[in-house]
Amino acid sequence: MSEVGKSGLSPEGFSAAVASLSSPDAVASPFGELRFFDGVPLPETVASAYDALDLMRGIEVFLNSVPGASLVAFRRGLRDAGVDSPRVIGITDPRANSGSLALTPNTETTYGTTMLDLRAWGPTVIEAPPESLCVVDDFWFRYVADMGIAGPDRGAGGKYLFLPPGYDGEIPEGYFVFRSPTFTNFVVLRALGGVPAMKTTRIYPLAEASAPEPNTFVNLAERVVNTVHANDFTFFEEVADLVEEEPTDALDAERAGQLAAIGIVAGQPFAPDDRLRRILEQAAFIGAGIARVLAYAPRDPEASLYGSWLNAFVGGDYEFLRNGARLLDARTQFHYIATVITPAMAHAQIGAGSAYAYTVRDANGDILDGARNYRFHVDPNPPAKNFWAVDVYDTQTRSLIVVPSRPSPAVASNDGAVQANDDGSYDLYFGPTAPEGKEANWVETVPGKAWFPMFRAYGPLEAWFDQTWRLNEFEPI
């Protein structure tokens, strides 16, 4: 007995252990004081603790479900524009403009997009156009396949077969085959040959392979639609629609558990009572506020490119993984301001693909103000094999800024109008008024509103990656 006592806790150690295991009778918290009787919560504490837990879960759901809600909203916008079937493909002819709400589109290339419906169509074929950059993501905005230059056809054009969850039927030869964990899938098309090449795309059910019906193309540039997810209570309704449609095993157990904790469960109506609805309304506003912090002021060192310039793809991994850990903040940062996930974006290569940088601050560290005028100097020899561009976005909607002077608020080296300096550099201007004679190098901004630019290098060269060439800051004039 004495030997056992020697190896156990001393009276002082035992008392210290009990103290560390115990709860004080009153605990201060951001949700009010939590009160206990000898560790047992008092009735008012039970109610406030569950309110706090539901609020925290609601915020977690917002931050972790932005990717899925984004595609639910995108599909809704496409349907409003008439893209209501995989047979219909929306295109931006000749390019995107500020007439619609969409997350940071570029205005330099023509895009095509639609949604696969593998529940209705079963196995579905996409014939990708040659010399294209095309991507398919699942409905939770996870990567499924590249087609075209970054895909297995290597730009020659090819037939891709997408199989629905649980498919165990015959798989014919002659296709690049991919399985998706969700029935709905997001298709993004970009053809280097422009609109004519885009219209060679074919999408049809495998059952029609011998004689597919023709596709219809709708010009999204002529429509006014909203493809951006909500930032209020209806965000949770968007996510509930997704959960109801897709297989339960399409989502990891942790995120599914967060959703279930606030009443979003497949096969059950999402109908929060007045208490929970009030809490979730608050959670949406808080979650959106935190998402804006992650997008505009990320704290991960890898999110800083240099100066005020930010990198939207932290970690260089399309699954947002680093050392086996999910970069939760990086995933929210990216999806709150951008669309499309592919390894080709996360790992831009010298002379191929595109590289991105954005900022919300000027050379003094102040937020870019639509009432002020700025000069942005682009040094000679921008490291872009193809061309470079600066597009301007609204900080609220993360969509192209709406200004009366032009439908596509951007300056690009290939637009045929931008003026270079004698040494090959460029001076670009941003503000409510254009410097005299510099209208071609100017993008209008709106007094009373913030804005943010995104610099894109198409075919980035080595100087971009080794940073021997760097972006300058926006200088207030």
Summary of the structure (lengths in Angstrom):
residues: 477
radius of gyration: 25.9
end to end distance: 83.8
largest distance: 96.1
contacts: 1539
relative contact order: 0.13
helix: 30%
strand: 27%
